[in-house]
């Protein structure tokens, strides 16, 4: 039984006493003017150097991996380590390969993401070609994804118009309105999953959420028609003028299907999975983990109606020191400096650190940062961010007991009775 359902137990939670949030007042122009113009300059040569380093690393790792199985199959190695020891060392070596190749692949995906925003180069052809090749290699329909991703950026944190990570509401989950103070809801009945089941659902999200979003619009806008996806040129996601590039994206994915099929024929399914498949799954994991933690946190608001604007939505994300130095080096700062990216998507990632300093100095407390270890943050946020209220122009996530950690300022606060039992 949760604390909220225990009778005659004093509950210190009082929503009126929560820290208050006042929406950001500045215009986007005011914020942009606070940053030096040089930080918006895109350097194609520098971007190509970053891409070249990624390609060199992925080739080196791939080449090194070709020695793993032959080395640990040698009689002298088996004699030295014992058969069991050699097998353990072999799989440990593969694990090292998967970890780093997954990170490098994710970095390549991030380069494609830069291209999708036009942040890689001043030349749109360069952006389109490199973005298409890098994302197609990692099973992302580049142009189709770019279209919906731009809409996400243009409407971030809008309950009505955002494209992804749109919070479920109380009514979406079938949660009844709050009852009288003396008759609280049975939250255990509503959210009483065992930790092992919660872990299963979280792991499922990590490895399947991105393909599910592309194929079935999972976590996207609920008002879209059933079967909305990124592969149908006639989807509501696209205009008639965009159908041609959607088909180009589809052709790229079809080529990858053929390429993987040929690889399985030539080298076998097991080797194809070891060298390429498992690192690709890790790309999906890292991508979902990064974006989920960017856009899902109890401290961040979502807006309805007139209270939303672009800059308020841009501020409704959070920077995190994701994987420390590995996140900075392999992932091109995509998680460390994501807030500035939402304000100015065409700004190259290598200007993110300096630009963030200027942004923090200007918007102050409206800049969100969390140094909580990211795997703990993933677990906590998955449990603490369950739903938002059906009403209110500024709303915050509630946890499995219907509690928030923050509330709108009085001008936006609809009010909620205290759960205290006197």
C-alpha positions, 0 to 999 in steps of 0.5 A, a space after each residue: 500500500 502506498 503512503 497516499 492510501 494509508 488511512 490516518 497517516 500524516 502526509 506532508 505533501 501539499 501541492 500549494 507548497 511546492 516550488 513555483 514555476 513562472 514561464 519565461 518572459 523573453 522573446 527569442 530575439 532577445 535571447 539570440 541577441 545575447 549570443 555572439 554571431 560567430 557561434 552560429 557559423 557553420 564550418 563544413 571542413 570542421 564537420 567533415 573532420 568530425 565525421 572522418 574521425 568517426 569513420 576511422 574509429 568505426 573501421 578500426 573497431 570493426 577491423 580489430 573485432 575480426 581478430 577476436 574469434 580467431 585469437 581465442 580459438 588458438 590452442 595456445 590461448 585456450 591452454 593459457 586461459 583454459 577453455 572456459 577462461 578463453 570463452 569468457 575472455 572472447 565474449 568480454 572482448 566482444 562486449 568491449 567492441 559492442 560498447 564502443 562501436 555502439 557509441 561510435 555508431 551513435 556519434 555517426 547518427 548524431 552527425 546525420 542529425 546535425 545535417 537534418 537541421 542544416 547545422 553541418 554545413 552552409 551548403 544544403 546539398 552537403 547536409 542532405 547527402 551526408 545526412 541521408 547516407 549516415 542515417 540510412 546506414 543506421 536504418 533511419 529514413 532521413 528525409 521522413 524523420 527530418 520532417 517530423 523532427 523539425 515539427 517537434 522542434 517547432 512545437 516542443 513542449 506543446 501538449 497539442 502540437 509536439 510530435 514525440 514524448 507527448 505526456 499522457 493525461 489523467 483521462 488518457 490513463 483512465 485515472 478518475 479525478 481526485 476524491 475528497 481528502 478523506 477518500 484518496 485514490 488507490 494509487 497502488 491499484 492504478 500503478 502497482 506494477 512490480 519492479 521487475 515488470 517496470 524494468 521489463 517495460 523500460 528495457 522494451 522502451 529502450 530497444 524498441 521505442 524508436 522503430 515503434 515511433 517510426 512504424 506506428 507513431 508510438 509516443 507521438 500525437 494521439 490525434 493522428 490517424 491510426 497507422 500513422 508512420 514515417 514510411 507512407 508517403 501519404 501519411 498525415 506527417 507529410 505534405 504532397 510536396 514532400 512525398 518524393 523525398 519520403 520515397 527516397 528515404 524508403 529506397 534507402 531503407 530498402 537498400 539497407 534491407 538488401 545489404 543486410 540480407 546479402 551480408 547474412 548470405 555471405 558471412 552468416 547471420 551470426 557474424 552480421 549481428 555481431 559486427 553490425 546488428 548489436 551495435 545498431 541496437 545500442 544506437 537505438 538504446 542510446 538515442 532513446 535514452 538521451 532523448 527521453 531524458 532530454 524531454 521527460 523530467 518532473 521539473 519541466 513544464 508542458 504548455 497548452 494554448 496561448 501559454 506556449 511559445 517557441 522559446 518556452 518550449 525550447 527551455 523545457 528540456 534539460 542538459 545532462 553530463 551523459 556518460 561523462 567524457 565518452 558522451 562528449 567525445 563519441 556523442 558530440 555533446 548531444 546530451 551535454 548541451 541539448 538546451 541550446 540546440 532546442 533554442 537554435 537548431 542550426 547552431 553546430 554542436 561544437 559551439 554548444 559549450 560556449 553558447 550554453 554559457 551565454 544562454 545560462 547567463 541570460 535566462 538564469 533559473 530557466 536553464 535546466 541541468 541535472 547531474 544525477 547519474 543518467 541510469 538512475 535518472 532513467 529509472 527515476 523518471 520512468 517511474 515519476 513521470 506518469 501523466 499530466 492533468 487534463 486541464 491547465 495551461 502550464 502542467 507538470 508530470 505526476 508520479 505513481 501517487 499523483 504527486 508533482 515536484 513543482 507547480 505553476 505560479 499562482 497566475 497559472 495554478 488551478 489548485 489541488 487539495 492537500 493530501 495531508 491528513 490532520 
